[in-house]
Amino acid sequence: DAKTTQPTSMDCAEGRAANLPCNHSTISGNEYVYWYRQIHSQGPQYIIHGLKNNETNEMASLIITEDRKSSTLILPHATLRDTAVYYCIVRGQPVGKLTFGKGITLSVRP
Amino acid sequence: EAGVAQSPRYKIIEKRQSVAFWCNPISGHATLYWYQQILGQGPKLLIQFQNNGVVDDSQLPKDRFSAERLKGVDSTLKIQPAKLEDSAVYLCASRAPGQGYTEAFFGQGTRLTVV
């Protein structure tokens, strides 16, 4: 599975959009991009995934560049409850293990 | 829908003692995972089950860790004997069967402290 690179941390103001970047320059054609988040003292929670097209659900939007070497997770209106560690994961098979890196810590400030 | 249940939530043991963790996945979920998460790091897969068979246990320290999933439902993870470096949160996750992508649901984890 391709390796991902994320900044260590970032913050944003409550109510503003949070844009979380992820680099995956070695991604191959059949590999998907997944995002999970982990709120303090809880297990990871699925957010969204995509292959090449942009995706949106009730939690977030995922923007994948045309060359698929990077992506951005967008939380359109961040709240204090969005403070968490966000993991960007790239993998090929729809079933099987998820390989987590250290993720990016998002702090939403009042 | 009930989530993934894990117990206990917290456990403190002395080194060289044994400990066991229990996981009850979401009903109907054929795939079950055990992850280890050391403080400040992302979760690391220890073992993956498909029903009651092991799919991947390449990162399980088999000299001290063991896991089973009898009848393809509940699972237990055991450590014997424990070492200081085993202090971590142990997460259980399950996934529904399906041709396409199905998300993994995680429990709240068991926080193990080895002293």
HADDOCK unambig.tbl for C-alpha pairs under 7 A between the chains (distance, minus, plus):
assign (segid A and resid 42 and name CA) (segid B and resid 108 and name CA) 4.80 0.50 0.50
assign (segid A and resid 43 and name CA) (segid B and resid 91 and name CA) 6.82 0.50 0.50
assign (segid A and resid 43 and name CA) (segid B and resid 106 and name CA) 5.21 0.50 0.50
assign (segid A and resid 43 and name CA) (segid B and resid 107 and name CA) 5.58 0.50 0.50
assign (segid A and resid 43 and name CA) (segid B and resid 108 and name CA) 4.83 0.50 0.50
assign (segid A and resid 43 and name CA) (segid B and resid 109 and name CA) 6.43 0.50 0.50
assign (segid A and resid 44 and name CA) (segid B and resid 106 and name CA) 6.04 0.50 0.50
assign (segid A and resid 45 and name CA) (segid B and resid 105 and name CA) 6.76 0.50 0.50
assign (segid A and resid 45 and name CA) (segid B and resid 106 and name CA) 6.87 0.50 0.50
assign (segid A and resid 46 and name CA) (segid B and resid 103 and name CA) 6.39 0.50 0.50
assign (segid A and resid 94 and name CA) (segid B and resid 100 and name CA) 6.06 0.50 0.50
assign (segid A and resid 94 and name CA) (segid B and resid 101 and name CA) 4.65 0.50 0.50
assign (segid A and resid 95 and name CA) (segid B and resid 101 and name CA) 6.66 0.50 0.50
assign (segid A and resid 99 and name CA) (segid B and resid 44 and name CA) 6.90 0.50 0.50
assign (segid A and resid 100 and name CA) (segid B and resid 42 and name CA) 5.26 0.50 0.50
assign (segid A and resid 100 and name CA) (segid B and resid 43 and name CA) 5.85 0.50 0.50
assign (segid A and resid 100 and name CA) (segid B and resid 44 and name CA) 6.74 0.50 0.50
assign (segid A and resid 101 and name CA) (segid B and resid 42 and name CA) 5.27 0.50 0.50
assign (segid A and resid 102 and name CA) (segid B and resid 41 and name CA) 5.18 0.50 0.50
assign (segid A and resid 102 and name CA) (segid B and resid 42 and name CA) 4.78 0.50 0.50
assign (segid A and resid 103 and name CA) (segid B and resid 42 and name CA) 6.97 0.50 0.50
